Amino acid sequence: MTKVHEEYMEHALGLAVKAQGRTSPNPMVGAVLVKDGYIVGEGFTRPAGGPHAEIVALAEAGVSAQGSTLYVTLEPCAHHGRTAPCADALIAAGVKEVYSSIEDPNPDVCGKGHARLRDAGIPVHTGISQSAAAEINKPFFKYVASGQPWVTAKFAVSLDGKLATNMGESQWITGEQSRQRVHHIRNVTDAILVGAGTVLSDDPSLTTRLQDSNENIRNPLRIVLDSRGRVSPKARVYNPDTPGNSVLATTSQTKPSYCKRLESQGVTIWNLPEDANGRVNLKSLLNKIGEEEMLTLLVEGGSEILGAFVADGLLDQVCAFFAPIIIGGKDAPGPVGEPGIGRLADALHLSNIVTENIGNDILVKGDVVSDLHS
C-alpha cells in the first residue's frame, strides 16, 4: 500500500507546483481526495485570499468527500487568516483519513492542523515525500524563519566566465532558448532586482516576455537599486507604459525632487538605510521585500550588486547560464564584482546541483551552502 500512497502524494506535488509564483506569502500546496480507489477531487493553492488546495479539492469532490482520504503536501491550516481553517472544512466534509507530507513551519499552524484533525478522530500520517514537499517550498520556509525572500542570482557568461567584452558588449552572450528560460523564471518570481549601472548601460525593461505560451504571464515587481538617484526617469523600467510595477530602492542621498518625479510616474520609493559604503543596506532591502509579503527575489545584476550579495552572504540559489564562446581579456568583467573572495576555502559553494542543456548553452543551478564553515 505504501507505493499507492506515494503515487497519490506525487500527484499532489505535481498539482502544487502549478501554483508556483502565484501564492505569496502562502506556500504552494497540492491536495488530492481519493475514495474507493478513484480521485474524486483535487486542487492547488490559489493566490493569497483565494481558497487553499484542500478547499478546491473539497469543492470538486462535493458529497464524494464524505469517507474519502486526503493526500496533501503540507499540513492543513487550523487558524483564521485570509481564509477559514482548512482542518475544520475537512472535518465538516467527513474526510476519514489524511496523509500529509510535512508540518507547516508557520507558528500559527505548526502541528495544530494535524492535532485538530486527530482530535476529531481522523488518523493523520506524515512523512510521505517529505523531502520533495520541503524542496518545492524552500522560499516559504525561509520566509517563515527569517521574514526575508529566497534570493536567486542569475547571470549569463562565456565559458571563460565573462559577462561582457572589454568594450562592454553583452547582448547577447547566450542564445534565444536561454533567454526564454529567464523569462519563465521571471514569470514565477515575485520581484526582480538590478543595480543602477545595469539600467544605465542596458536600459532593460525587466518584463516577462514568453513566446508561444498560454501561461498567465506575470511581470515581477521591478526593483532598481540606486543609492544616489543616477538613473534617468526616462528609463524603460520607470516608464508608466511598461507592464508591471517599479520600485526605486534608494537612500537619503537621493534628492526629494527626483523621488517626487518618479512617484508622479507611478514608481514606488523605498528610502532605506545605508551600509558603511553609503549604498543601500541589502539586509534592510530584503526585510522590506519580506514586509511586502514577497517570497522570491531574482537578482539579475550587475556585477557590483552580485558582488555585494556574495560578500554579505545573502544568496540562496544561483542560476548560471554558460554560452559556448570564449571572450578573454583581463578587462572583460565577470559576473561577481568586488570585494571577491581571497581564499578558496571561503568561496561560495553550491549543493543540489542541476545541469541542463538549453540549446547550445548550459544551465548550472544550485543552492548556496550556508553552513559550510560553521
C-alpha positions in Angstrom: 0.0 0.0 0.0 2.9 2.4 0.6 3.6 2.7 -3.1 0.0 3.7 -3.7 0.2 6.4 -1.1 3.4 7.7 -2.7 1.8 7.8 -6.1 -1.1 9.9 -4.8 1.3 12.2 -3.0 3.4 12.6 -6.1 0.3 13.6 -7.9 -0.5 16.2 -5.2 3.1 17.5 -5.6 2.6 17.9 -9.3 -0.5 19.9 -8.6 1.3 22.1 -6.0 3.9 23.3 -8.5 1.2 24.6 -10.8 0.8 27.4 -8.2 4.5 28.4 -8.3 5.0 32.1 -8.1 1.3 32.8 -7.6 0.7 32.2 -3.8 2.9 34.7 -1.9 3.0 34.9 1.1 1.4 31.5 1.3 3.1 28.2 0.4 2.2 26.3 -2.8 0.2 23.2 -1.8 -1.5 20.4 -3.7 -4.3 18.2 -2.4 -6.0 15.0 -3.7 -9.1 13.4 -2.4 -9.4 9.6 -3.0 -12.4 7.4 -2.5 -12.7 3.7 -3.4 -9.5 3.9 -5.5 -10.6 6.9 -7.5 -9.6 10.6 -7.3 -12.8 12.4 -6.5 -11.4 15.9 -6.0 -8.1 17.7 -6.4 -6.7 21.2 -6.3 -3.8 23.6 -5.7 -3.5 26.8 -3.7 -5.0 29.9 -5.3 -3.5 33.4 -4.9 -3.5 34.9 -1.4 -7.0 35.4 -0.2 -8.3 32.7 -2.5 -9.1 29.1 -1.5 -6.4 26.8 -0.3 -5.7 23.5 -2.1 -7.8 21.4 0.3 -10.9 23.7 -0.2 -10.5 23.5 -4.0 -10.4 19.7 -3.8 -13.4 19.5 -1.4 -15.4 21.7 -3.8 -14.6 19.5 -6.7 -15.5 16.3 -4.7 -18.8 17.6 -3.4 -20.6 14.9 -1.5 -18.0 12.4 -2.5 -15.6 13.9 0.0 -17.6 12.0 2.7 -15.4 9.0 3.6 -12.5 10.0 1.4 -8.8 10.0 2.1 -6.8 13.2 1.6 -3.3 13.4 0.3 -1.9 16.9 0.9 1.7 18.3 0.5 1.6 20.5 3.6 -0.2 20.4 6.9 -3.8 21.8 6.6 -4.1 25.2 8.4 -6.1 25.4 11.7 -6.3 29.2 12.1 -8.2 32.1 10.6 -6.1 34.1 8.3 -7.3 35.5 5.0 -9.5 32.3 4.8 -11.1 29.9 7.3 -9.3 26.9 8.7 -8.9 24.0 6.2 -8.8 21.5 9.0 -12.3 22.5 10.1 -13.5 22.2 6.5 -12.1 18.7 6.2 -13.7 17.6 9.4 -17.1 19.0 8.3 -16.8 17.3 4.9 -16.4 13.9 6.6 -12.9 13.1 5.3 -11.9 9.9 7.0 -8.1 9.9 6.8 -5.3 12.3 6.0 -1.8 11.8 4.5 0.3 14.9 5.0 3.8 15.2 3.7 5.2 17.7 6.2 4.3 20.1 9.0 3.7 23.8 8.2 6.6 25.8 9.9 4.3 28.8 10.3 3.9 29.2 14.1 0.1 29.8 13.6 -0.2 26.3 12.1 2.9 24.1 13.1 1.3 20.9 14.4 -2.0 22.5 15.2 -3.7 21.4 12.0 -2.7 17.8 12.4 -3.8 17.9 16.1 -7.2 19.4 15.2 -7.8 16.5 12.7 -6.7 13.8 15.2 -8.8 15.3 18.0 -11.8 14.9 15.6 -10.9 11.2 15.2 -9.3 11.5 11.8 -6.0 9.5 11.5 -3.1 11.6 10.2 0.0 10.1 8.6 3.1 12.3 7.9 6.4 11.9 6.2 5.5 10.6 2.7 7.5 12.6 0.1 8.7 14.9 2.9 11.9 15.9 1.2 10.1 16.8 -2.1 7.4 18.7 -0.2 10.1 20.7 1.6 12.1 21.3 -1.6 9.2 23.0 -3.5 8.5 25.4 -0.6 12.0 26.4 0.3 11.2 30.1 -0.3 8.2 29.8 2.1 10.2 28.0 4.7 12.9 30.7 4.6 10.3 33.5 4.7 8.7 32.0 7.9 12.1 31.6 9.6 13.6 35.0 8.6 11.0 37.3 7.2 13.1 37.6 4.0 12.6 36.3 0.5 14.5 33.4 -1.2 17.3 35.2 -3.2 18.4 33.7 -6.6 21.3 35.2 -8.6 21.0 34.9 -12.3 23.8 35.6 -14.8 24.9 34.6 -18.3 28.6 34.3 -19.1 31.0 32.9 -21.6 32.9 29.6 -20.9 35.7 31.7 -19.5 33.4 33.5 -17.2 33.0 36.8 -18.9 29.8 38.9 -18.5 30.7 41.2 -21.4 33.6 42.1 -23.7 36.3 44.5 -22.7 34.3 47.1 -24.7 31.2 46.5 -22.6 29.2 44.5 -25.2 27.0 41.9 -23.5 23.9 41.4 -25.8 23.6 38.6 -26.4 26.1 36.1 -24.9 23.6 33.2 -24.6 21.1 32.0 -27.2 17.4 32.7 -27.6 16.3 29.5 -25.7 18.3 30.5 -22.6 16.8 34.0 -22.7 13.3 32.4 -22.9 14.2 30.3 -19.9 15.0 33.5 -18.0 11.5 34.8 -18.8 10.0 31.6 -17.5 11.9 32.2 -14.3 10.7 35.8 -14.1 7.1 34.5 -14.6 7.3 32.7 -11.3 9.2 35.3 -9.3 7.8 37.9 -7.1 10.5 40.6 -7.6 13.5 41.3 -9.8 16.5 43.4 -8.8 19.1 45.3 -10.8 21.6 48.0 -10.0 21.7 51.5 -11.4 24.7 50.5 -13.5 22.8 47.9 -15.4 20.0 50.3 -16.1 22.4 53.0 -17.3 24.3 50.6 -19.6 21.4 48.4 -21.0 18.2 50.2 -20.3 16.3 46.9 -19.7 12.5 46.7 -19.4 12.7 43.7 -16.9 9.3 42.4 -18.1 8.2 38.9 -18.7 8.1 38.1 -22.4 7.1 34.5 -23.2 6.8 33.2 -26.8 4.2 30.7 -27.9 2.8 30.3 -24.3 -0.7 30.0 -23.0 0.6 30.8 -19.5 -0.9 33.6 -17.4 2.1 35.9 -17.8 3.2 37.8 -14.7 5.6 40.7 -14.5 7.6 40.6 -11.3 8.0 43.8 -9.2 11.0 45.7 -10.7 13.4 47.0 -8.1 16.2 49.4 -9.1 18.9 49.7 -6.5 20.1 53.3 -6.9 21.5 54.9 -3.8 22.0 58.3 -5.3 19.3 58.6 -8.0 21.6 58.3 -11.0 19.1 56.6 -13.4 17.1 58.8 -15.7 13.4 59.0 -15.0 13.0 58.3 -18.7 14.5 54.8 -18.3 12.2 52.0 -19.6 11.9 50.4 -16.1 10.3 53.7 -14.9 8.1 54.2 -18.0 4.4 54.1 -16.9 3.6 52.2 -20.1 6.0 49.3 -19.2 3.8 46.4 -17.9 4.1 45.8 -14.2 5.2 48.0 -11.3 8.5 49.5 -10.4 10.3 50.5 -7.1 13.3 52.7 -6.6 15.3 51.4 -3.6 17.4 54.3 -2.5 18.9 56.3 0.4 18.6 59.8 1.8 21.3 60.8 -0.7 18.7 61.0 -3.5 17.1 64.4 -4.0 13.4 64.6 -2.9 12.6 66.3 -6.2 13.9 63.2 -8.1 11.8 60.9 -6.0 8.7 63.1 -6.5 9.1 62.9 -10.2 9.3 59.1 -10.2 6.3 58.9 -7.9 4.3 61.0 -10.4 5.1 58.3 -12.9 3.8 55.6 -10.6 7.1 54.4 -9.2 7.2 53.5 -5.5 10.1 54.8 -3.4 11.7 52.8 -0.7 14.0 55.0 1.3 16.3 52.5 3.1 19.3 52.7 5.5 22.8 52.9 4.1 25.6 50.5 4.6 29.2 51.5 5.5 29.9 52.4 1.9 26.9 54.7 1.5 24.9 52.2 -0.6 21.5 50.7 0.2 21.8 48.2 3.1 21.0 44.9 1.5 19.6 43.2 4.6 17.3 46.2 5.1 16.2 45.7 1.5 15.4 42.0 2.0 13.5 42.8 5.1 11.4 45.4 3.2 10.7 42.9 0.4 9.6 40.4 3.1 7.4 43.0 4.7 5.7 43.4 1.3 4.9 39.6 1.6 7.1 38.5 -1.4 8.7 35.1 -1.2 11.2 35.3 -4.1 13.7 37.7 -5.4 15.7 37.3 -8.7 19.0 39.3 -8.7 20.0 40.0 -12.3 23.0 42.2 -11.7 25.2 43.8 -12.4 28.5 42.6 -11.1 28.7 45.2 -8.3 25.3 44.1 -7.0 26.1 40.4 -7.2 29.5 41.0 -5.5 27.7 42.7 -2.6 25.2 39.9 -2.2 28.0 37.3 -2.2 30.1 39.4 0.2 27.2 39.7 2.6 26.2 36.0 2.4 22.7 36.8 1.2 22.3 34.4 -1.8 20.2 31.3 -1.5 20.5 30.0 -5.1 22.5 30.5 -8.3 21.3 30.1 -11.9 24.3 30.4 -14.2 23.9 30.2 -18.0 27.1 29.3 -19.8 27.5 30.0 -23.6 30.0 28.0 -25.7 32.1 31.1 -26.5 35.4 32.4 -25.3 35.8 36.2 -24.8 39.0 36.7 -22.9 40.7 39.9 -21.9 41.7 41.0 -18.4 39.4 44.0 -18.6 36.4 42.0 -19.6 34.1 41.8 -16.5 33.0 38.7 -14.7 29.5 38.3 -13.1 30.5 38.8 -9.5 32.4 42.0 -8.7 34.2 43.3 -5.7 35.2 42.6 -3.0 35.5 39.0 -4.1 36.9 36.0 -2.1 40.5 36.0 -1.0 40.8 32.3 0.0 39.4 29.3 -1.9 38.3 27.9 1.5 35.9 30.8 1.8 34.5 30.5 -1.8 30.7 30.2 -2.2 29.8 26.6 -2.6 26.7 25.1 -4.2 24.7 21.9 -3.4 21.6 20.2 -5.0 23.3 21.0 -8.3 21.3 20.5 -11.5 22.8 20.9 -15.0 20.7 21.2 -18.2 21.5 21.8 -21.9 19.4 24.6 -23.2 20.1 24.9 -27.0 23.8 25.3 -27.2 24.1 26.7 -23.7 24.4 25.0 -20.3 22.4 26.0 -17.2 24.0 25.2 -13.8 21.6 25.7 -10.9 22.3 25.0 -7.3 21.6 26.1 -3.7 24.1 28.1 -1.8 25.7 26.1 1.1 25.2 28.5 4.0 26.8 26.5 6.8 29.9 25.3 5.1 32.3 26.7 7.7 30.0 26.7 10.8 
